[in-house]
Amino acid sequence: MRSFEIFDFWLIACMVPPLWKGGGPERTAAVLIGIAVIVTKLAVEGMHLTYRTANPVVVLLDIALAAALFGLALKANRMWTMLLASLQLCVVMGHIAKLALTQLDPLAYYVILTKWAYLITALPAVGAIRHQLRLRSFKVDQSWSPSR
């Protein structure tokens, strides 16, 4: 099994709990991440990614996902959403590092971009489990922060 097949299996396994039993923030995060993965795969389809240079389409998609996740973190009544947005910001910082340091080792760039994705996709699933535990304990779990 190749690494992208392992990630696809991981993605599906991690997206089922938030979409099935998650609250609003968990579902929103799962949808945002799912859309980002699909659009990224479509954007780089047919390209041979060597990680020697930053792909502008991938950079823009990762920046857009980071912005959307930060927006979610500001509205959601969940702590894990801040960690999620921060992890995505680490990916964006990896792109900035590659753009600033063109001699950055392609393997290091590959690891920066791809390995964070496993944590990023797992967090909404963990959030869904915690949501269900709060519902079981308190019978209610406010998903969104009150408007100011």
N, C-alpha and C positions, 0 to 999 in steps of 0.2 A: 504494500500500500504506500503510495506516495504522500508527501507531506500535505499537498492540497486536498487529497482525499480524506486524510485524517482530520484536517481542519473542517472540511465540509460535514463530516459525521459529528464532530464536536459542536459545530454551529447548530445543527439541527437538534442535537441532544440538549443544548443549552437554551434554545429558543422555545421549546415546548412548554416548560414550566411557567415562564412569565406570560406566554400567550394564553395558556389554559387556566392558570390559577392566580396570576399576578394581579396587582392593582393597576391603576392608571399609569403611574410612573414606570412600573416594570414592563407593561405592554408597550408603552411609548418607546422606551429604550430598546426593546427587542425589535420593534418595527424599524427604528432608525438604523440600528446596526445591520439588520437584515437587508434593508435597502442599500446601505453603503457597500456591503459585501457584494451584492448582485451587480450594482452599477460599476464597481471597481472591476469585477470579473469581466463584464461586458466591455469596459473601456480598454482593458489590456489583452483581450482575446486576440489570439494570433500573433501577439508580440512575444519576442523572446526576452524576458526580463533578466538582465545581468546584474542589476543593482550597481552598475558602474556610474550611472547618472540618476538624478531624480527625475521621475516621470511627472511632467507638469499636471497631467490629468489626475493622477493618484494624489499628488500634493494638494490640489484644489479640493478633491473629494474628502481627504482627511481633515483639511481645515474646516470644510463645511460641516462634517460630522462633529468635530470638536465644538464648533459654535452651537450646533443644535443640542449637544449634550450639556453644554454650559447653561443654555436656556432652560433645559429640563431640570438641571440641578437647582436653578434659582426658583423654579415654581414648585418642585416636588417637596413633599414633607418626608424626605428620606436622606439619610446620611451617605449611603452608598453611591448616590448619584454624583456627589462631589468627587469621590474616588474615581468613578467611571470617567468623568470629564477630565480629570487630571491624568489618567492613564492615556487617554486619547491625545492630550496635550504633549505627553512624552513622545508619541508617534510624530506629531507635528514638529517637535524639537529635533527629532531625528532627521526629518527632511531639511530643516534649517541647517543642521550640522553638515549634511551632505552638500547643500548648496554653497555653504561657506568654505568647507574644506573638501575640495574636489578630490584630494588624495585619500579621503577616508576609505578604509578598506571595504570593498563590496560585501564581504561576509559580515562585518560589523553593521553595515547599513541594513542588510537583510535581517539580521537578528533584531535590530531596533524596530524595524517595521513589522515583522511577522510574529514575534514571540509575545508582544504585548496583546495581540489579538485574542489569545487564549484567555487571558484574564478579563479582557474587555467583554467578551461574549459570555463569560461565566457569571459576571456580576448581576445581570438581570435575573438569572435563575436563582442565585442566592437571595436576591431581594424578594423574589416570589415566595420562596420558602419562609423567609422571615415575615412576610406579609401574612401568610397563612397561620404562622405561629401567633402573631399578634391578634388576628381575628379569633383564633381559638381561645386565647387568654382573656381578651378584653371585649370581644364581640363586635368591635368597631376598630377601624384603622383608617385615619384620615390620610388620603393620598396626596392632597395638594395643600400647600401653605396658604393661609388666609391672605387675601389681597390687602395690600397696605394702602 
